[in-house]
Amino acid sequence: MNSKNKKGVEMSLNVIIIAAIGLLILLILAFLVVRSGGNVSETTTKSCVTQAGVCGNTPCEQGKQITSTSDCKTSPNTYCCKIV
C-alpha cells in the first residue's frame, strides 16, 4: 500500500514541475511580446495612412505634404501626401 502512495506523490510532483516550467515559458514570452510591442502605438499613430495620407514617389501639391510620418521613408524620394 505504501508504493501506491509513492506513485501518486511522484505523479503530483511531475505535474507541478511541468506546470512550473510552462508558467516560466509563458512569462518569458509575455515579457518579450510586451517589450517588442511597446512602440506599436507610437508607430501606428504617426503613419501616413492614419493621418489621411498616401505614400508616393512624386512630390505633393503645395500644403498637402505630411512631414511627421516614418512609414513612407523607404527611399529618399518618397512622400506622404494628404488625400483629402
N, C-alpha and C positions, 0 to 999 in steps of 0.2 A: 504494500500500500504506500510505502514511503517513496517508491520510484515513480508512481503516478503523480504525486505532488511535485516531485522534482522536475518532471517533464512539463508540467503546467507552468512552473516558475520560469523554466528556460524559454518557453514559448512567449510568455509575457515579457521577458527581458528582451527577446529578439524583436518583438513588436515595438517596444519602447525605443530601442536603438534605431530601428528603421524609421520610426516616426521622427526622432530627433534629427537624423540625417536629412530626411525630407524637408523638415522645417528649416534647417540651416540652408539648404539649397534654395528654398523659396525666399528666404530673407536676402540671400546674396542676389538672386535675380531681381527682386523688388528694388534693392538698392541700386543696381545697375540701370534699371529702367527709369527710376526717378532721377538719377544723376544725368543720364543722357537725354532725358526728355525735358530738362529744365529750360532749354532755350526754344522749345517749340512754340509757345505762345508769343514770345518776342519775335520770332521769325514770321509767323503767320499774320500777325497784326500789321507788319510792315511790308507785306508782299505787294507786288504790283496789282494783282487781281483783287485783293481785299480793299484796295484804295481806288477801285473802279478804273483800272488801267489795263493796258495790254503791252507786252514786250514786243519790240520790233527793231529792225536794223536801220530804219530811216529816222532822221531827227523829227521830233514832234513839232506841231504847229506852235506858234508863239503863245506862251501861257498855259500850255497843256502838258508840259513835262513834269513828271513826279520824280523828285530827286531823293526821297528818303527810302528807297527800296534797295534790297540787296539781291533779289532773285533774278533780275534782268542783267546783272553784271557778269554774264558768262563770257563775254568778249568786250573789248574796249568800245566798240561801236554799237552797243545795244542800248536801247532807250525804253523807258516806261512812259507811255502817253495816256492821258485821260481819254476815255471813250465817250464821256458824257458831254 
